[in-house]
Amino acid sequence: MSEPLEKRVAAMLGREVRPEVAALARQLGEQSGALAVLFYGSNLRTGSLEGVLDFYILLPGRPETGLWPRVSYREIDDAASGERLRAKIATMTLAKFAAAARGETLDTTIWARFVQPSALLWARDGAARQDVERAVGGAARTAARLAAALGPEDGRPEDFWRALFRATYRAELRVERPGRENSILEANPAHFDGLLRAALVSAGVPFADTGGRIAPRLSDAERSRLRRWWSLRRRLGKPLNLARLARATTTFDGAARYGAWKLERHTGIAVELTPWRERHPILAAPKALWGVWREMRRRT
């Protein structure tokens, strides 16, 4: 049997990262009055400062209502390394984050994202650290229950994770290449090794474990309940994504800078950011895209 889920989560969240990233997380946490700051995404795995660093800032207070989290983009020049750090920051209360991780909301993004690797880079105090550890443990339990319901009757642990990630990607409004679920597992083998067993035990889901294969012992009633729970979230996944995208057009702080950076990264063509474009990124987008297209035509 693998080590207890709580121990696994604490070890994962306590992993070390580059000092530039840790310092930025502390800065973000202290400036926002947060309880904790989580770091996740491909840069966590690679240790690279290239691209965009992904953070979740978790605030004190009652769980918010409506659409969450609030997203922003910042560029910070790190004095120690001389690097320009780019950060995409999602902000929400820790209370709502924990509820979403437990599967108590219609959202699928929190528990599906945080069953994957993340790091707790800054916490206000020990109590906040423990609350985040419990929340991330809740994400693992939620994901494992659904994996048991959607996966095969008997299979290897990776078969259950593949079934889970395949389902969550289809439910979201995002373009992913076929087989994206495989790349998640292949990129993080140590993280997922033994995680399903630990999460099922913690969630109280019985299973047989023989020869490296798992057979969840869900009753017909429990399997049906979990599939109904998922069916509602699957149907609402894309509409929720659309609503968040619509909201982001007016609330995404730094949207113009983020869009300009993405365009230059993918095309090699710099987009001039005027004060008007900063204030009105949606209205400015057609002319900016037209300029990029013309420059690409000229170069080719």
N, C-alpha and C positions, 0 to 999 in steps of 0.2 A: 504494500500500500504506500502511496506517495505521502509526503509530509502534509500536515494539515493546511487547509486553504489559508487560514489567517497568517501562518508563518510564511507561506509562499508570497502572499500579497505584500507583507511588510518588507520582505527581502527585495521584491521587484521595485517597489516604490522608493526604496532606499538606495538604488543604484547611483553610482557617480556619473557625472556628465562633465563636459568641458567647463572650466571655471568661468568663461565668458557667458555661457548659458545660465549657469547657476547665479551669477551676479545679476544678470538681466531679470531672472525670475524674482530675486529678492527685491530688486528695484520696482518691478511691477506690483508685487504684493504690498510693499510698504506704501507706495504712492496711492494705491487704490483702497487702502484700509481693509485688505482681504483677510480671510482666515487661512487660505492656502493657495498655492500655485502648482498646477500639474503641467507636465511637459510630455508630449507624445508625438508620434509620427515618424517618418523615415529618418529624420535627423537624429532622433534618439538612438536609433539602431546604428547608424553610420558614424555618428560623432562629427559630422560635417557641419560647418557654419554656412555653407552655400544654400541658396534657396530660401525658403521661409520656415522659420521656427514656429511650431504650433504650441500654444499655451491655453490652458483653462484657468481663469481667475475665479476663485470661489469665495463669495462674499458672505458676511453674516446677515442675519435677518430672516423674516418669514419667507416661505416659498412664494416666488412671484407667480402671477397669473398671466394668461395670454401667451404670446410667442416669446420664446427664449432659445438660446442665449443672445445677448447683444455681441456683435462682432466688430472688431476694429483692426486696423493695420498700422504698424509703426515701423519707422526706420531709425536706428540708433547707432551712432558711431561709438564703438568701444575703444576707449582711450588706451587700455592696456595692450590690445592686440593690433590696433589700427584697422580693424575690420568694421565694415558696415553690416550690422545685424538687422535682419528683416523679420518681423514677428507678426503673425496673425493671432489675434487674441479673442477668445470667447469668454464672456463674463456672465456669470449667473450665481445665484445663492447656493451655498453648500446644501441647504435643506432641500431645494428643488433637485439638485444634482443627485442626492442620495435617494430621493423618491423615484426619480427616473431610472437610476441604476437598479432599484428593486423591481422595476417593471410596473410601477403604480401609475404611470402616465401613458398616454398614447404614443409617446415618442419611442423610436427604436435606436436612435443614434448614440445615446449615452452608454447603455449596457453593451451594445455591439462594438463600440469603439474601445471601451475600457476593460473589456475582457482581453484585449490585446495589450502589449507592453506600454507602460507609462512610468513616469517618475515623479515623485513628490519632491520638488526642489526647494520649496519654502513653505513653512507653516508658522502661524503666529505663536503657537505654543503646543505642548504635548497633547492637550485635549483635542485641538483641531487636527493634529496628525492622526490621532486615533479615529476621529470621525471620518476622515478621508479614507483611511484603511478599511473601515467597516463599509463605506459606500462602494469602494472598488471591489471588495469581497462580494457585495450584493450584486454587482454587475456580473461577476463570474457565475454566481448561483442562478441568476435569471437566464443567462446565456446557456448554461448547462442544462437546465430544465427544458428549454425549448429545443436544444440540440437532441436531447433524448426523445422528444416527441416527433421531431422532423426527420431524424436519422433512421438508419436501418434497424431492424429488430436485433441484429447482432453484427458487430463490425469493429474495426480498429478505431481508436479514438479520433484519428484524423478524418475518418469517414463522417463522423458526427459533426466535427467542426466545419468540414466542407459543406455539408447540408445546411448548417446554420448560416454561414457567410453567404452562400449562394442565395438563400432566401432573403436575407436582409439587403443584399445589393439589389435584388429585383424589386424590393419594396420601396427603395429610395429613388429619387429623381437624380440619377447620376450615371455617367457613361463609364463603364468599366469593361475592359477587355475580357472575353471569355477566359475562365481559368484564374481570375483574380484571387479567388479563394485559395487556390493552390499556392500562389506567391506569398500570401500572408503566412501560411504554415511553413513554407520553405525558408522564409526570411527569419523566422523566430522559432526554430526547433526546440531550443532549450526551454523557452517560455511555455510552450504547449505540452512538453513532455510531462505527463502525470497530472496536468491541470484538470482535465475532465474528471478523472477519478476523485481528486480532492474536492472539486466543486460539487459533484453529485453527492458525496458523503456529507458535505456541509449543508447541502440543500435537503437532505433526508430522502433522496431518491435511491431506492434499492437497485442493485444491479449485480449481475454475475460477471466475474472477471477471470477468464481462462485463456491461457496462451496468448496474452497480449490483446485479446478481443473483449469487448464489453457488450453486455446484453441488458439494457435497462428493464427493470421489472415494474413498468407502469401498468396500473389497472386500466381497463378500457375507459372507465369514467374519467380518470385523470388525464389520459392521453387525449380524449375528446375535449376536455376542458382547456388544456393547453393549446390545442389546435384552434379552438374557437377564440381564445385569447389572442393568438397570433393572427387569425383571419381578419379580425377587426383592425389591428395595427397595420397589416399588409395593405388593406384597402385604403387606409387613410395616409399611408406613407408618402405617396407622391403629392396629394393635395397639401399636406403639411409642409413638404419641401417647397412647393410653389408659393405658399403663403409666406414662408420665411424669406424666400428670394425677393418677393415683392416688398416685404418690410425692409430688407437690406438696402434697397435702392434709396431709401431715405435715412437709414440709421447706421449704415456701414461707415464708421469713421475711417477716413483715409482711403476710401474706395478708389479715388482717382489715382493716387500714388500706387496703390496695389495693382490696378489695371494697367497703368503705364509700365510698371516693372514687369508684369507678366507678358505684355506685348513685346517688350524689348528682349526678354529672355528667350521667347519662342521665335522671334523674327530677326533679331539683331538690329532692329530699327528703333531708335530712341524717339519717344513722344514728348513734345514740349508740354510742361505743366504750367499753365498760366493760372493766376488767382481765380479767374472765372471758371476754368475747368475744374479746379479744386472744389469750388462751391457747387458746381452743377455737373457732376460726372455723367449723369444719364443724358442730359441735353448735349454734352460735349462729345459723347461717344461716337455718333455717326461721322462727324467731321474728322475726328482722330483716326478712326478706322479707315476712312477714305484716304487720308494722307498716308497711312501705312501701306495700304494696297497699292497706291500710286508709286510709292518708293520701291516696293517689291517688284512691280512691273518694270520700273526703270532699271533696276539692278539685273534683271534677267533678260 
